[in-house]
Amino acid sequence: MALRRLARVPASSSSSFLRSLSAVAPPSGDTSSAPPSNLAHHLLDEFARPRASRDAGRLRRLAAHLTAPAAESVLVRLPSWRHALDFFSWADEQPGFRHSCYSLNAMASRLPRHQSAHLERLATNALAAGCSMTPGALGFLLRCLGAAGLPDTATLVFDGARTRLGCAPNSYTFNCLLDALAKAGRADDAEARLREMAATCGEGSVDKYTLTSLLQCYCNAGRPDGADGVFQRMSQRGWVDERVLTMLAVAFSKWGKVDGAVELLGRMEALGMRPSEKTLSVLVHGFVKQRRVDKAIEMFDKMATYGFVADLSMYSVLIEGLCKDKELGKAVKLFEDMKSSEVAPDVRLLKKMVEAFCHEGDFAIVGPFINENAVQLKPSGVIALYNVLLEGLVNHEEVEAAYRLLTSMICGVQEISEGLTVGAHVVDTGQDVKPNSDSFNIVVCGLCKVKKLDDALALIKDMVSFGCKGKLLMFNDLIYELCNLDRLDEGYELLNQMKDLRLIPSEFTYNSLFYGICRRKDPNAALDLLREMRTNGHKPWIKNCTEMVQQLCFSGRITEALEFLEEMLKMGFLPDIVTYSAAMNGLCKAGEVDDALGIFRDISAKYYLPDVVAHNILINGFRISGKLNEAQEIMEEMLEKGLFPSIVTYNLMIDVWCKSGNIEKAVDCLNKMVDEEESPTVVTYTSLIDGLCTAGRPDEAIGLWHKMSDKGCAPNKIAYSAFVNGLCKCGRVETAVTYYDEMMTKGFELDTFSCLYFINVLISNGNATKGCELLKEILQKDMTHSDDLKMVGLVNKAVEELSKDGRTSPDISILVEKGLISRAQVMHKKDGNN
């Protein structure tokens, strides 16, 4: 809408419209340009019609007589703001016509708040056209802009008033601007304008209305200190009235300072002022919000003493507050009082109360409560209450009761048996109350939580036959649980059923099935599902892809795992580094470490920077395959990439350096871990202790053992076994015996092979008695394996030496009589090693 020809009219122009809306608009006696008496009537007749049916010729004739007062009269009488805006734009285009500030304000007053864009254009165009304004008209426009939430536009118009609109600001226009700023909570801007007002119009211009607007501004801005300062100024000048106290009380309540609001209320009453219904209502809501329902009820009672009649909203907030505080008895009492006052509860309040009963497990109350209050509700409202009951039963782990209640509703049974966990009361479901999709959703999801999937599947069938579509959540939960129990085929049946019901499967739906397929290690089925997912815009969860690769690798189907990854790439799904690491790990365990390195290089070049875990997998693969130099190269490469080694990395490399005889590097690695505040683990110490023993440095190994204990790192069975065996290799047999005894006292035992090796070391070092004791324990426990030639060989070697020793030969004879040694010897001969 253009406003190119807004008139610069004299300040004395009349405006019957503004006289009725604002007492500050000055009257005018100028009637020289008054239109014919029927002009406004004819214009109203034309512009009340649809645009296409207007008489263009007639409008041209009427335009010749159009004046600003006539336009104002038409604008305020048209049936809607849209008609008014249409007329305003038409009038603005007529030759020789100029809108006045009064017709402008007439249009501004017609625009609703949600049409602020039109008002903003109206004001800015008026400013651009230089429409002359009186202070009263300017103030009115500023108030309209403030009410529409346009403080910036109000400021723009105010600042341009003197030069563009021919209107010098006065105390009234300043007050109107402050009012606009106050509504927006623009406290800093309001303070600046207040100083400007005092400088321009004098300190005396700051009156009660000025400070009231400033007080409102601080309240809206959430600035209690500023509001208190203005209140004190008003108190000193005797300007505090009912509006001021009410404004502050409401603000205090919103700020959570309800006690301060009550104090203000007391001041009002002491001054003989009557608090408004809104004030008391705000206080009630404020106390409930602070969980001080007792004080809220005091305010509620005070409302009654003033003759205010509480509505449903007021009762609801109090009853809900009592329910939250678990004051169900008081809530029921207030609910009955409400009904006695002929205030009917709505579904929302009834649901809140049923929810509260269920939350406390008071199911015996629920049945009678629903029966008593459901009469006035529509069937949809009644089923909403039953759904709250069903959800309450499920939440209290009474899923079976919920299942039976829903089943009875499906069958149209009028009474629930007393065995149902809702107390001894009969719950009448009513002729017209039938379950809806929410009902089935609640119970099916509950059944899934307790793994009663067959009951859930039966409910799905009942639901379909009952004509309900169901909810996506219930299908997702059921499919997920079925796949968890490897009932994948039934999961697929549900997927097809969802499609038949026109329920769109979600990403969760597909990934639940994908997980079930991965557990079955069926890459072909997985790829088929992935194709469908891609078609529907869904992505597979990477953890499922990783699961598939891991399962295939664990089963030795590494080729299929790699083909699966390749097909995923072809579909546009890029597996993450975790999935690729799973494939690399499978290859390394199968001894195909070079192929694992090939994948590593490929993903490094095309997709990702492999993480520390991927490097660790390769280092371990090379370590196990004996390619120690290659393992060290991967470690060095990782450091060059700026990756920080993990504990696992350090442990692997210490083992690599120990196995390669580079014990100094292993020791340096341990020291580096300590320097970098990486706490060495029992694996770290075990590898290094074993390496030191292998290198013939038992004293350092013993020192490191004690250091491990001092660091609070408790040795385990593997650590003890490696230490005892290592000491034996170094010829420190007596020391090994000491640590062996310590190991036994802590409940650890050497594995059979290590123990047989230890026995032979003891025997060869003159401790046949100890060796014989240990051999007897092993043979009596039948811990040897006939198919392990090395193990049988160690047994026979020990028997042979002990038979020669007079101290132990009798014990050997007893073992022969028991058939323990002869069996071992027979096995030894059988294998051709006698």
N, C-alpha and C positions, 0 to 999 in steps of 0.2 A: 504494500500500500504506500503510495507516494503521499507526501504532505508538502507539496511544493509551494502552495499559495496560502499558507496560514496567515491570517490578517494581523496587522499591527493595530489593534483596536484600542480606543481610549479606555482608561481605567474605569470610567464611569458607566461602561456598557452594562446592561441589565442581564440577569440570569435567574429566571424563576427556578431552574433546576438546582443551582448551587444554593439559592436561598433555602431550599428544602433540605439540602444535605449538609450545609455548613453555615453556621451562624456568622462566621468570620468573613464571608463573601459580601462585599459592600453592595447595597442596592443601587439601582440606576433609574433615572427618570427618562432616559432617551428612548422614545418609541417612534421616532421619525421613520425608521426603516422597518417597522412592523409589517409582516406579510399579510395578505388577505386572510380572513378568518378560516377559510376552507383549504388553504395551501397545505398545511400539515396533514389534514385529513386525507387529501388526495395522494400525497406522498406516502402516507402510511398504507393506503389502499394498494398502491403499486408495489411497494417493497415488501409487503407481507406475502406477495405471490411468488411462485417460482420464477427464476430469472427469464426463462424462455417464454413465459406468458405475459410479460410486461409490455405495455403499450409505449413504444419508443417515441412516437410523435407526442403523446401526452406528456412524457417525461421531459422532452425538449421544451415544451411550453411552460411546464412547471419550473424548470431550471431558470428560466428568465426572471422569475420572481423570488428565487431562493435567497434567504438571508441566514446569518449565523444563528439568531434566536429561533428561527423556524427549524433549522437543522438540529439544534439542541432539543427542541420539543419532539421532533421525530425520533431522535436517537433514544430518548428515555422511554418511548412508548412502543417501540417495535418489540415483537414477541420474544426474540432471542438475541444473544450477543452476535451470532453469525449474521442475522438480518441487519443488525446495527452496523457491523463492520462493512457489510456490503454497501449499505447506504452511505456510510462515511467516506468510503473510497470513491463512490459515484459522485458525491457532492464535491469532493476535492478536485475532480476532473472538470467541473463545469466552468466555462469561461466567465470571468468576472466575479466568481465566488471565492471568498476566503473564510476558512474556519477561524473561529475565535478561540480564546483560551477556555471559554465555557463549553463550546461544542466539543473541544478537545477533551476536556475533563468528563463530559457526559459519556463520550466513547470510552475513556479510561475506566469509568465506573462500571461499565457493562461487561468488561472483559473478566472472565473468571481467573482464579489464581494459576490454574494449570496452563493458561494461555499467556504466560509471562513473555514469550517471544514477541507476540503481537504488541504488548504494552511497551516493551523495550524499544521496538521500532517506532512506535507512536511518539515516545518521548524524545528519542534521538533525532527523528525527523522534525519535530517541533522546534528543537534547539537549532537544528541546521537552518530551518526556514525563518528563524527569528520571530516566532509568534509572541506578541506582546502579552505580558501576564501581570495581573495584580498579585500582591503578596498572598491574598487568600487563595487565588487559583493555583499559584505555585505551590503553596502548602498542601492543597488538596492533591495535586499530582504527586508530590513527594510521598504523601501517605499511601497513595495507591501503589507506588513503586515499592515502598517498604512492605506493604501487605503481600505483594507478589514475590517477595524475596529477591528484590533487585537493588540492594544497597549501593552497588557501584554506579548503576545508572542514575539513582537518586543523587549521588554525590556529583556526578557529571553535570546533571541538569542544574543543581544548586550553584556549582562553581561558574556555570556559564550564564546564570540568570541576569547578572548586572549588565554584561556586555552584549549578550545575544537576545535576551528576552525583555530588556528594559525594565527590570524589576530589581531594586536594591534589596538585599536580604534584610529582614528585621527579626525581632525576637520570635515572632510566630513561625516564620519559615525555618529559623534555626531549630525551633522545637520540633517541627515536622521532620526535618532531616535527622535529628537525634532519635526520633521515634522509629524511623526507617533503619537506622544503625542498631538501635536496641533490639529490634525484632531479629536481626541477624547475629546478635551477640558480638558486635564489632566494638569491643570495649576501648581498645587503644584509639581507634578512629573517633569514637564518641568523646573521649577525653580531650583530644586535640580540637574537636569542633566546639567543645564547651569553652575552652580557653579563647578560641577565636570569637565566640559569641560575646564573652565578657569584654574583650578588647574592642569589638565593633559596636555593640549595643549598650555597653556599660554593665557594671556588676549587678545593678538593679534589675537587669533583664532576666537574670537567672532566677526563675520562680519555681513554684511547686511543681508545675507541669514539666519543667526542664529536668528537675532532679528525679521526678518519677520516671521519666524516660531513661535517665542514666541508671537508676536503680534497676529497672527492667533489663537494661543492657548487661549489667554485671550478673544479674540472675541467670540470663540466657547464656552468658559466657562461662558460667560455672566458677565465678570468682567471689567467694564469700567475703574476703577481706574488703574488696572494693564496695560490695553491697553494704557491708556494715558501716563503712565510712560515710556513704551517702545517707544511710538511715540516721546516723548520728546528726548529720547536718540538718536533715529534715526535722528531727526531733527538737533540736535547738530552736528552730524557727516555728514550731507548732504546726508543721505541715503533714504530720502523720495522720492518715485517715484509714478507713476500712480497706480501701484498695491497696494501700501500701503494705499494711500488715498481712493482708491475704497473699499478696505477691511474694513477700518474704517467707511466709509460712509454707507456701507451695514449693518455693525454691529450696528451703531448708530440708523439706521432706525428700525432694529429688536428690539432694546431696547426701542423703543418709543421716542428716542431723535432725532426726525426728523429735528428739527432746527439745531442741531449740524451737522447732515449729510449734510444739505444744505450749512452750513458754509464751510465744507470740500470741497464740490463741487465747491464753489466759489474760494477756494484756488487752486484747480486743474486748473480751468480756468485762474486764474491769472498767474499761472506758465506755461500757454500755453499747458496744458495737456487736452486731449479730454476724457470726461467721457464716459464710455462704456454704451451700451444700457441696460445691466443688472443693472448697478448702477442707472440709471434714472428710470428704471422699479421698482426697489426695493423702491425707494423714493416715487413713485406714490402710490404703495401699502401701504407704511408706513403712508402717509398722510391720505389715505382713512380709514385706520384702526383707526386713531385718530379722525375720523369724521371732517377732515379738507380738504374737497373736493376741496375748492377753491385753496389751495396750491398744491394739487395733479394735478389740471388742469394746473397750472403754469409749473410744471415739465413736464406734457404731452406736452405742447406747446414747451418747451425747446427741447424735443426729436425731434420734427418736424424741429426745426432750425438746428439740427445736421444731419438731413436727415434720421433719423430712422423712419421706417414705422410701425405704430401701428397695432397690430393684434387684433383678436376678444377678446382675454383674457384681453388686456389692456383696450379696450373700455368697456368691461363688468364690470370691477371693478369700473370704473369711473361712468358709468350709474347706477349701483346698489348703489354706494355711494350717488349719487344725489337723487335716489329714497328714500333711508333711511332718507335723510335730507328733504324729501318732496319738493324737487326742481324739480317737474315733468316737468315744462316748459324747464328747462335747460337739463334735461335728454332726453326729446323728441328731442331737437335741436341737442344734441350730437349723438343721435341715427340716425337722418337723415344724419348728417355729415359722420357717419360710413358707412351708405349705399351708400352715394355718393362716398366714397372711395373704393367702391366695396368690402367691408367686409360684408359678409352675417351674420345676427344674427342666433344664434342657439335657440333651444327650451328653454333652460334654461334661457337665457336672456329675451326672449319674455315672459316667465312665470313670471319672476321677475317684468317686467314692467306692465303686466296685474294685477299682485298682488298689485302693488303700486297704480294703478288707482282705483282698487276696495277698497283698504284700505281708500282712500280719498273720496270714494263715487262717483267718476267720471265715472259712468257707461255709460254715453253718449259717452265717448271716446273709450270705450272698443270695441264696435262693429266695427267701422271703422278700428281700429288698427288691430284687428284680421283679418278682411277681406283683408287688404292691405298686411299683412305679412304671411298669412297662405298658400299662393299659392305655395311657395317653400318647404313647409313642407309635410312630410308623414301624412296620416290620423291619425296615433297614436299621432303625434305631435300636430295636430290641436285639437284633443279631449282633450289633456292635457291642452291647453289654455282654452277651454270651461269649463273644470273642475275647473280651477282657478276662472273663472267667477262665476260658480255655488257656489263655496265656499265663494267668496266675497259677493254674494247676501245673503247667509245664515248668514254669520257673521254680516251683516248689518240688520239682522232681516227682510230681504225681502225674506222670505221663500216661499211665494206664487209665487213671480216672478221666483224663482229658480225652483219651481215645474212646472210652465207653460213652462219654457224654456226646461226643460228635457222632458216634455210631447211632445213638438213639435219636439224634436230631435228623440224621439221614433217613432213618426208618419211619420217622413221623411219630415216634412213641411220645405219649403225653407226659409221662412221668419218668424220672430217673430213679433207679432202685436205691434203697438205703445203703447198699454196699459201696456206692460211689462216694469218694472222699470229698463230699461237700456238706458234711454234717448229716444229721438225721432228718433234715427237712426235705420235702419233696419239691423238686424244681420243675415247674410246668413250662414246657417249651412253647406251647401255644400252637394253634392250628396253622397260622400263617408264617411262623418263624422257621425259616430254613437256612441251613449253613450257606455261606458264600465262599468265595475263593480264599479270603483271609482266614476263615475257619480252618480250611484244609491246610493252608500254609503253616499255621501255628502248630497244629498237631503233627503233621508230617515232619516238620523240622525237629519237633520234640522227640519223635520216634527215632529219627536219625541220630540224635545225640546219645540215646541209650541203645543204639545198634539194633533196634527192632525193625529191621528193614522189610521183613515179609509183611508185617502189619502196615507199614508205610506204603508198600506196593499195592496192598489190597485197598487202602484208602484212595490211592490214585485211580483205581478202577471205579470205585464208588463215585468219586468226584466226577469223572467223565460221564458216567451214566446219569448222574444227577444234574448234568448240564452246566457244570462250572468249568471254567477255563484253567484255573489254577494260577500260581505265581511262579515266576522264574526262580526265586530263591529256593522253594521247596524242591523243584526238579534238580537244581544244582547240588543241593545238600545230599539228596538221595543218590544221584549219579556219583558224586564224590565218594560216598560211603560204600557204594557197591564196588567201585573200582578198587577201593582200599582192601576189600575182601576178595578181590580177584573174581568178581561177578561181572566181568566186562560185557558179556553178551546182554545181560539185563540192562546195563547202562546204555548200550546202543539202542535197545528197544525203547527206553525212555526218551532218548534223543529223537527218535522217529516220532514218538507220540507228541513231543513238544512241537515238532514241525507240523503235525496234523492239527494241533490246536492253535496254530499260528503264533506260537510263542517263539521269539527269536533267541536261539542259543547264544550265550555270551562267551567271552574269552575263557571265563572260568569253566563253563560247561565243557568246552573242547579240551581244555588242558587237564581236566579231571579224567576224561577218556584217554588222553594222550599218556597220562601217568599210568593208567591201567595197562595200556598197550606196552609201555616201556618195561613194566614189571614182567610181562610175558615174553619180553625179548623178541618182539615181532616187528622187525624194521619195515617190512612191506606194508603192514597195516598202519604203522605210524606214518609212513610217507603218504599213504592214501588220505589219512586224516589231515595231515599238514596241507595237502592240496586243497581240501575243502576249507580249512581255516584261512588259507591265503585268499580264496575266492570271496570269503565273507569278511575279509579285512581284519582278521585276528592274527596275533603273533603267538608262537609257542613259548611257554616259559622255559628259560634256559636250563633250570634245574631238572626239568624232565628230559631235555636233550642230553644232558650230562648223565642222567640215570640210564638212558638207553645205551649210550656208549660204554659206560662202566659195566652194565650187565652183560653186554655182548663180549667185552674184553675178558671179564671174569670167566665167561663160558668158553674162552678160546676162539671166539668168532671175530677176530680182529679185522679181517678183511671186510666182513659185513659192517662193522662199526665205521670203518673208513669210507665205505660206499655210502653209508647213511649220511655221513657228514657232507660228502660230495653232493648228494641229491638235495640236501638242505640248502646248500649254496646255490644250486641251480634254480631253486624256487624263490630265491631272494632272501632267505633267512640266514643270517650270519651267526653261527654259534660263537659264544664268547670264549675267552681264554681258558676258562674252567673246563669247558667241554673238550677243547683241544688237548688240554693237559691230561684229561682222563684217557683220551686215545693214546697219547704219548706214554702214559704210565702203563697202559695195557701192552703196548709194543715192547717197552723195556722189560716187563715181566716175562714176556715171551722170548726175550733174548734178541729182539729186533731193534737194538738201540740205534743203529744207523738210520733205520727208517723213521724212528722217533725224532732223530736229529733233522731229517729231511722235512718233517712236518713243522718242526720248530723254525727252521730257516724260511719255510714257505709263509707261515703266518707272520713272521717278523717282517718279511718283504712286502706283504700285501695288506695285512689287516691290523695287527696289534703289536705293541711292544710287550713281549712275554714278561710275566711278572716273576717274582722270586720263586714262587711255587713251581712254575714251569722249568726254571733253571735247576731247581733242586731235583726234579724228576729226572732230568738228563744226567746230572752229576751222579745221582744214585744208580742210574742205569749203567753208566760207564764204570762206576765203582764195582758193581756186582759182576759185570762182564770182564773185569780185570783190566780195563783200558784206563789206567790211572792218569796217564798224561792228558788224555782227552777230557777227563773229569776236571783236571786242574785248569785246562783251557776254558771250559765253560764258566768256571768260577771267575777267572780273570776277565772274561767277556762281560760277565754280570757287573763286575766292579767298574769296568769302562763305561757301561751304560748309566752309571750313577745309581744303581740299585743297591740297597743296603742288605747285606746277608742276614738271614734269620738264624735262630738257634739251630734249626735243622741243617742249614747250610754249613755252619761251623762244625757241627757234629759229623756231617758227611765228610768234610774236607779233612778233619783230624783223623778220621778212619782211613781216608785215602793216603794221607802222608805217612801214617803209621805203617800201612801195608806196603808202601813203596820204600820204606826205610828212611824216609826224610823226617826223622823224629823231631829235629830242631824246629822245623816249620810247624809241626803239630803243637809243640810247646809254645811257640810264638803266637799261634792262633788262639790258644787258651788265654794267654796274657792279653791279647787284643780284645777278646770278649770281655774280660774284666775291666779293661780301660774304657770300653764303650758301654759299660754298665749293662751288659748282657749277661744275665746270671747263667753260668754253666749248669747243665743238668747232669743227672747220674749217667746218662748216655755219654756225655762229653768226657767225664772223668773215666768211665769204664774203657772207652776206646783208647784214651791216652795211657792209662795204667797198663792195659794189655800191650800197647805199642812199646812202652818202656821196658816191660818184661821181655818182650820179643827181641828188643835191642840189647838185652843183657844189662839193663840198668835198674836192678831191683830196688836199690836204696832210694832212687828218685821215685820209683813207683810207690814204695811204702810212704814216703814223704807226701806224695800227692794224695794217697788214700786218707791220711790224717787231715790234710788240708780240706778234702771233700767233706769230712765229718765236721771240721771246724766251721765250714761255711753253711752248716745246717742242711747239707744235701745227703739224705740217708741212703746208704747203699741198698740195692735190691738183690734178688737171687742171681741175676745175670752178672752184676758187678762182683759179687762174692765168687762166683764160679770162675770168672775171668782172672780175678786176683789170685785165687788159690792155684789155678792151673799155671798162671804166669810165674808164680813163685817156684812152683815145682820145676818148670822149664829152666829156671835160673839156678837150680840146685839149692834153693832156700827151703828145704823140706820142713824143718822144724817150725820155721815161721809160717809156712803154709798150714801146718797142723793147727797152730794157734788160731789162725783166722778161720780155719774150717770149723773148729769148735765154737768160735764166736758166731759163725754163720748158723750152726745148728741150734744154738741157744735162742736165736732170733726167729726160729721157725722156718728157715730156708734149707733146702736140700740141693745137693749137686744132682744134675741129670745123670742117668745111668752110665752113659759113656764116659763122662768126665769123672765120675766116681770110680769106675774101673781103672781109668788111667791113673787116678790118684792112688788107688790101692797098689798098683804095680810099682809106682814111684816109692811108696812107703816101704814095700817089701825090698826093693833093690837098695834102699838106703838104711836097711837094718831094723826097720820098725815093722817086723812081720806080725806082731801081736795086734797092732792097730789095724793093719791091712786085713788080717783074718777076720776081725770083728766086723769090719765094713763089708767084706765079701759075704759073710753069713747073712747080714741084713738084706743084701741085694738078692741072694739066692732064695731066702725064705719068703721074700716079697714077690718072687717070680717076676723080676723086672727086666730080665734079659730077653732078647728076641732071637729066635733060632735063625731067622733069615738075614740077620746082620752079622756077616762073617767077621768084621773087625771086633764087634762086641764079644762074640764067642771066642775069638782068638785071645782077647784080653783076659777072659775068665779062665781059659785053660792055662795060659801063661802063669796067672796068679796061683792056680791050683798046683801046678807043677812045682813052683818055688816053695810054696807053703808045705807041700808034702815032704820036701827035703829037710825042713826045719823041725827039729824035735819038739820045739815049743808049740808048734801049730799043727803038726801032723795028726795028733789025736782028734782035733776038731775037724780036720778034713775027712778022717775016717768016718766020723759020725755023719757028716754031710753026705758021704758016699752011701752009707747005710740007709739014709733017708731018701736016696735016689735023686738028690738035687744035683750033685756034681756029675754023677754018671750020665744023667740026661744031657748035660752040657757037653760032656766028652763025646757021647754018642753022636750028637749033632755035629760036633767038630769033625769026627771021622767020616760021617756021612757026606760032608762037603769036601772030603779029600784033603784035609789039612792036618792029619794026624802026624 
